Amino acid sequence: MLFGGFMDITNLLLAGGIVFLGSFFATISGFGFALVATPLLAMLMPLKWVIMFLLVLTIVLRSVTMFRVWGQFEWSTVLITSLGCFIGMIPGSILLRRISVSSLQIFLGVVLLIATLLMSLQYTVKIKNKTYGRLGAGVLSGFFGACTSVGGPPLALYFLNENTEKTLMRANMIWIFGVTSFLSLFVNYFVGNIAAVSDWSYIYAMIPATLAGILAGERLVYRLNQHLFRRLSLMIVLVGAVMMLFNGLRGL
C-alpha cells in the first residue's frame, strides 16, 4: 500500500509481476488482463485505484496488440459488441462511485464459476440472433468492466459458446477491449472516478511490466491449437472467478 506518496519497493515489484502475468495472458487469449491482475493488486492498494490503474494500462496494452492483429478481426462483431459495452459501462461507472464493490465481486465470481463449469462440461446455448447475443454480452462486459474492472469473462464465455475460431476470437476481443478502454476512460473521467486516485506512482513500474508481458505472450500464442486455446481461456476465467469471489468475501 502507498502511504503519503512513499513507494514500498516490495509492493512495487509485486505490482509489476502481477501486471506482467495479466498482460501475458491477455496477449495470448485476447482477454484476462484485469481478471488476473485485479484480485491480486487489490491486496496491495484500494480496489478503486486498481480499477483506474488497469484502465490506463489496458489502453497501453491494446494500443500495441490492436496494431499486431490488424486485418484479423471482424468489423461488424467489434462494432456491435463495443456498442453494447458502451451502453453497459455508463451505469457501471456510476455504480462504482455509489456502492461497495465487494457485493458485485461476489455476484460476478459466483456467476463465472457456474458458467465455467457448464462450459467445461460442453454445455452450450444456441444463439438464434448473434447480433442481439453479441450486443447483450457487450452490455454485461461493459457494466462489470466499469464497476469491477473485469469485463472479459462475459465476452470470452459468449464467443466460446459460439465456438469462434481462436485467431478470430482473440483478434475480435483485442479490438473490442481496445475500443471500449478508450470509451471507458472518457466515461470515468467525467463521472469523477479518475480523480479519486491520489497517487499514480505505481504506474511507472506497471507500464514496462505490461510491455514485457506482451512480448512474452506473443512468443507463445501461435503455438496453441484450438483445443488448448479453449482450455486456457476457461482456466483464466475459472482462476479469476475464484480470486474475485475470495476478494469479495474478504472485503465484506
C-alpha positions in Angstrom: 0.0 0.0 0.0 1.1 3.6 -0.7 1.3 6.0 2.3 1.9 9.7 1.7 3.5 9.1 -1.7 6.1 6.7 -0.3 6.5 3.6 -2.5 7.5 0.4 -0.9 9.9 -1.4 -3.2 8.5 -4.9 -2.4 4.9 -3.8 -3.3 6.3 -2.1 -6.4 8.0 -5.3 -7.6 4.9 -7.4 -6.7 2.6 -5.0 -8.6 5.0 -5.2 -11.6 4.9 -9.0 -11.5 1.2 -9.1 -11.3 0.7 -6.8 -14.2 3.2 -8.8 -16.2 1.1 -12.0 -15.7 -2.1 -10.2 -16.6 -0.5 -8.8 -19.8 0.9 -12.1 -20.7 -2.4 -14.0 -20.5 -4.3 -11.1 -22.2 -1.9 -11.2 -25.1 -2.3 -14.9 -25.6 -6.1 -15.1 -25.2 -7.3 -11.6 -26.1 -8.7 -11.1 -22.6 -7.9 -11.7 -18.9 -5.7 -8.7 -18.1 -7.9 -7.3 -15.4 -9.3 -10.7 -14.5 -5.8 -11.9 -13.5 -4.5 -8.6 -12.1 -7.4 -7.1 -10.2 -7.8 -9.6 -7.3 -4.0 -9.7 -6.7 -3.5 -5.9 -7.0 -6.4 -5.4 -4.6 -4.3 -6.9 -1.9 -1.8 -4.1 -2.3 -3.9 -1.0 -2.8 -7.5 0.2 -2.8 -9.7 -1.5 -5.3 -11.0 1.7 -6.9 -7.3 2.6 -7.5 -6.7 -0.8 -9.1 -9.6 -0.3 -11.5 -8.3 3.1 -12.7 -4.7 1.8 -13.0 -5.8 -1.1 -15.1 -7.9 1.1 -17.3 -4.9 3.1 -18.2 -2.7 0.0 -18.6 -5.3 -1.6 -20.8 -5.1 1.3 -23.2 -1.3 0.7 -23.4 -1.8 -3.0 -23.9 -4.5 -2.7 -26.5 -2.7 0.1 -28.4 0.1 -2.3 -29.1 -1.9 -5.5 -29.7 -4.6 -3.9 -31.8 -1.9 -3.0 -34.3 -0.5 -6.5 -34.2 -3.8 -8.2 -35.2 -4.9 -5.7 -37.8 -6.8 -7.4 -40.6 -7.7 -10.5 -38.4 -10.9 -9.2 -36.8 -14.5 -8.7 -37.9 -15.6 -5.1 -38.1 -19.3 -6.0 -37.6 -18.6 -8.0 -34.4 -16.3 -5.4 -33.0 -18.7 -2.5 -33.6 -21.9 -4.2 -32.3 -20.2 -5.6 -29.2 -18.4 -2.3 -28.5 -21.7 -0.5 -28.6 -23.1 -2.9 -26.0 -20.0 -2.4 -23.9 -20.5 1.4 -24.0 -24.2 1.1 -23.0 -23.2 -1.1 -20.0 -20.3 0.9 -18.8 -22.4 4.1 -18.1 -24.4 2.6 -15.3 -21.4 0.6 -14.2 -19.2 3.7 -13.8 -22.0 5.5 -11.8 -22.4 2.5 -9.6 -18.7 2.4 -8.9 -19.0 5.7 -7.1 -22.0 4.8 -5.0 -21.6 1.3 -3.6 -19.1 -1.1 -2.2 -17.6 -3.3 -4.9 -17.5 -6.4 -2.7 -21.0 -7.4 -3.4 -20.5 -7.1 -7.1 -17.3 -9.2 -6.9 -19.2 -12.0 -5.1 -22.0 -12.0 -7.6 -19.7 -11.9 -10.6 -17.5 -14.6 -9.1 -20.4 -17.0 -8.5 -21.9 -16.4 -12.0 -18.5 -17.0 -13.6 -17.9 -20.2 -11.6 -21.3 -21.6 -12.7 -20.8 -20.6 -16.3 -17.2 -22.0 -16.5 -18.4 -25.3 -15.0 -21.2 -25.6 -17.6 -18.9 -24.8 -20.5 -16.2 -27.3 -19.3 -18.9 -29.9 -19.4 -19.5 -28.9 -23.1 -22.8 -27.2 -22.3 -23.7 -24.6 -24.9 -26.6 -22.3 -25.5 -27.9 -22.0 -29.1 -27.9 -18.3 -30.1 -30.7 -17.6 -32.7 -29.7 -14.0 -33.3 -25.9 -13.4 -33.0 -26.3 -9.6 -33.3 -28.5 -9.4 -30.2 -26.4 -12.0 -28.4 -23.2 -10.0 -29.0 -24.9 -6.8 -28.0 -26.1 -8.3 -24.8 -22.7 -9.9 -24.0 -21.2 -6.4 -24.6 -23.6 -4.8 -22.2 -22.7 -7.2 -19.4 -19.0 -6.8 -20.2 -19.2 -3.0 -20.1 -21.1 -3.0 -16.9 -18.9 -5.3 -14.9 -15.8 -3.9 -16.6 -16.7 -0.4 -15.4 -17.5 -1.3 -11.8 -15.1 -4.1 -11.1 -12.5 -3.7 -14.0 -13.3 -7.3 -15.0 -15.2 -7.3 -18.3 -13.5 -10.1 -20.3 -15.3 -13.2 -19.0 -18.9 -12.4 -20.3 -17.4 -11.9 -23.8 -15.0 -14.8 -23.6 -17.7 -17.2 -22.5 -20.1 -15.9 -25.2 -17.6 -16.3 -28.0 -16.5 -19.8 -26.7 -20.2 -20.7 -26.7 -20.3 -19.6 -30.4 -17.2 -21.8 -30.9 -15.4 -19.0 -32.6 -12.0 -19.9 -34.1 -9.2 -18.9 -31.8 -7.4 -16.4 -34.1 -10.6 -14.6 -34.9 -11.9 -14.7 -31.3 -8.5 -13.3 -30.0 -8.4 -10.5 -32.6 -12.1 -9.6 -32.0 -11.6 -9.3 -28.3 -8.4 -7.3 -28.5 -10.2 -4.8 -30.7 -13.4 -4.7 -28.7 -11.4 -4.1 -25.5 -9.2 -1.6 -27.3 -12.2 0.5 -28.4 -14.0 0.2 -25.1 -11.0 1.1 -23.0 -10.8 4.5 -24.6 -14.6 4.9 -24.1 -14.3 3.8 -20.5 -11.5 6.3 -19.8 -13.7 9.1 -21.2 -16.8 8.0 -19.1 -14.7 7.6 -15.9 -13.1 11.0 -16.3 -16.5 12.7 -16.5 -18.0 10.8 -13.6 -15.0 11.6 -11.4 -13.5 8.2 -10.8 -10.1 9.0 -12.1 -9.8 12.0 -9.7 -10.3 9.5 -6.8 -6.8 8.2 -7.3 -4.4 10.4 -5.2 -1.1 8.6 -6.1 -0.2 7.3 -9.5 3.4 6.2 -8.6 2.7 2.5 -9.2 2.1 3.2 -12.9 5.8 3.7 -13.5 6.5 0.1 -12.8 3.3 -1.2 -14.4 3.8 0.2 -17.9 7.2 -1.6 -18.5 5.7 -4.8 -17.0 2.7 -4.5 -19.4 5.0 -4.3 -22.4 7.2 -7.2 -21.2 4.0 -9.3 -20.9 3.1 -8.5 -24.5 6.5 -9.6 -25.8 6.4 -12.9 -23.8 2.8 -13.7 -24.8 3.4 -13.2 -28.5 6.2 -15.7 -28.4 3.7 -18.4 -27.2 0.4 -17.5 -28.7 0.8 -19.1 -32.2 1.9 -22.4 -30.7 -1.6 -23.0 -29.2 -4.1 -25.1 -31.1 -7.9 -24.5 -30.8 -8.3 -27.1 -28.1 -5.5 -25.7 -25.9 -6.8 -22.2 -26.5 -10.3 -23.1 -25.2 -8.9 -24.8 -22.2 -6.6 -21.9 -21.4 -9.5 -19.4 -21.8 -11.7 -21.4 -19.4 -8.8 -21.8 -16.9 -8.2 -18.0 -16.9 -11.9 -17.4 -16.2 -12.0 -20.0 -13.5 -9.0 -18.8 -11.6 -10.2 -15.2 -11.9 -13.6 -16.2 -10.7 -12.2 -17.9 -7.6 -10.0 -14.9 -6.8 -12.8 -12.5 -7.4 -15.1 -14.4 -5.0 -12.3 -14.6 -2.4 -11.7 -10.8 -2.5 -15.4 -10.0 -2.4 -15.9 -12.1 0.7 -12.7 -10.6 2.3 -14.0 -7.1 1.6 -17.3 -7.6 3.4 
